[in-house]
Amino acid sequence: MFVYNEFMRKLLSSILAFALIFFAFSATSVSAAKIITNDKGTATVAKGEVINDDLFIGAASAEVDGVVNGDVYIGAQNVKVSGIVNGSLHVGAQSFTLDGDVSGNVYVGSQNVTVTGANIKGSLLTGTQTLTIDKTSVVGGSIIAGVAVATIDTQVKRNVIVGSGMLTIGDNARIGKDLTYATGSDKADISSKAKVTGQIFKYEAKTPEPQISPKQTKAFFTTAKIVSETVSYLGMLVIGLIFIKLFGARFAGAVGRITKSFWRSLGVGFLIIIAAIPALIILLVTVIGLPLAGLAILILSLYIFLGKLVVGGAVGNWIAERFHWKINTFWPFALGLLIIYLLKLIPIAGGLIGFVVLLLGIGALALQSFSKSE
């Protein structure tokens, strides 16, 4: 339950961050994607409608019945995809139903996930409370899931890897390679009619002893921290991908500030942090300054959140240049962000590294925002 709650908290933070990014930079022209928003109703891609671009949806509910020739990103309470997605599908929702076709991978963070009559050519990766995949669906890649209750009764052409409180593999399940699962004792029901081409690996969760030693307690909190940081990293990857796709020039500019003006970015970030505290106090104690204080806190929070992305991009670009890698912008960013997260796990030094990353990111974003070249 801890992992699931932490996952959903990070997911909601990611959706909030996307909204902040959208409104903060709404003045810039975005021609590289189709964006649909409806905070009170349902955002719809109607049957017969074709979108030849990446699609971003932020709404109370979302329904995709048409064709999207690109990647799809959806943040909504209830999501249903019945159409065709010729790309990967990314969903953050309370309830998600898929009964359409997806040519890429499906990434879902949701309370309930239902896959029925769907054709997923890639893999399904999900963190959810309940997962149900019926016999009329097909998954061309693998299923990787962290879930409380999972029912899988479908054809999976590669592996199934599940961490679950309760797992059911139905009569019609056909798994092309290995089945690997971790669950409580006697809480897995694998039908004798199900077929697993590879091997079955079972890891049972043992009931903990009533008394827990200090060493075990330390190990628990260390594991919890690693899990939390892993989920945070994955969430930041999604936000980074959105940021790069929507505001690639702004992202590249801020990254360039760090690589070309490291000490200047660090110094500006330090000055902003130092100046922000007394400035906010002055605004808060004056009635007329309250709206400005709220706006300043919002902008500063946005800079703190996005700063890590910018520094991750700078670290990744530095490595890519040293090894002469000619790859997409996203992959150096993903590597750089991973290095930052790993360094932050180092005792004592990790805190100092995190503070330097904070200052660098804020400074670079501030310099880029006030640049006349943009």
Protein Blocks (a to p, Z undefined) as FASTA:
>chain_A
ZZmmmmmmmmmmmmmmmmmmmmmmmmpccfkbccdddfkbccdddehiacdbddddddfb
dcdfbdcedddddddfbdcdfbdcdbddddddfbdcdfbdcfbdcddddfbdcdehiacf
bdcddddfbdcddfkbccfbbcddddfbdcddbdcfbbcddddfbdcddfklccfbbcdd
dddehiaccdfkbccfbacdddddddddfbdcfklmmmmmmmmmmmmmmmmmmmmmmmmm
mmmmmmmmlmmmmmmmmmmmmmlmmmmmmmmmmmmmmmmmmmmmpmklmmmmmmmmmmmm
mmmmmmmmmmmmmmmmmmmmmnopacdfklmmmmmmmmmmmmmmpghjlmmmmmmmmmmm
mmmmmmmmmpckZZ
